[in-house]
Amino acid sequence: MEKLNIKDLPEILENDINILLNAISNGEEFLDCELSELRADINQCESCHLIDGYTAKLLRDYYIKGGIENG
């Protein structure tokens, strides 16, 4: 999976995404913790207006609802 190119993401989201992608590339079988952390931080950043609703939806659709969690 490739990383989405979204400018000016909060550092916490950049870190969560990098950790998730690293876990995937290392072949880790269970990604529950990484996905939960990313989901929570997306929600928190949206509620604090660090990212807008469009960006939050884009991140959720790609990283959470995409092939990672459902596949």
C-alpha positions in Angstrom: 0.0 0.0 0.0 1.2 3.4 -0.9 1.0 6.4 1.4 -1.5 9.1 0.4 0.1 12.4 -0.4 -1.7 14.9 1.8 0.1 18.1 2.7 0.3 19.6 6.2 -1.1 16.6 8.1 -0.5 16.9 11.9 2.6 15.0 13.0 0.6 12.5 15.0 -1.2 11.4 11.9 2.0 11.2 9.9 3.5 9.0 12.6 0.4 6.7 12.9 0.4 6.3 9.1 4.1 5.5 9.0 3.7 2.9 11.8 0.8 1.3 10.0 2.5 1.1 6.7 5.7 -0.2 8.3 3.6 -3.0 10.0 2.1 -3.9 6.7 5.4 -4.0 4.9 6.9 -6.2 7.7 4.1 -8.7 7.2 2.5 -8.3 10.6 -0.6 -10.3 10.7 -2.7 -8.3 13.2 -3.0 -4.6 12.7 -5.8 -3.9 15.2 -3.7 -1.6 17.4 -2.3 0.4 14.6 -5.7 0.8 13.0 -7.4 1.8 16.3 -4.7 4.3 17.0 -5.0 5.9 13.6 -8.8 5.9 13.7 -8.8 7.6 17.1 -6.2 10.2 16.1 -8.1 11.0 12.8 -11.2 11.6 14.9 -9.3 13.7 17.5 -7.6 15.8 14.8 -11.0 16.4 13.1 -12.7 17.4 16.3 -9.9 19.8 17.2 -10.1 21.3 13.7 -6.5 20.3 12.8 -7.9 18.6 9.7 -11.1 19.2 7.9 -14.0 16.8 7.4 -12.9 16.0 3.8 -9.4 15.1 4.8 -10.7 13.0 7.7 -13.0 11.1 5.4 -10.3 10.6 2.8 -8.0 9.2 5.5 -10.7 6.9 6.9 -11.8 5.7 3.5 -8.2 4.9 2.4 -6.6 3.6 5.6 -9.4 2.3 7.7 -12.2 1.3 5.4 -9.9 0.2 2.6 -8.4 -3.2 1.9 -6.3 -3.1 5.1 -9.1 -3.6 7.7 -11.5 -5.6 5.5 -9.0 -7.8 3.7 
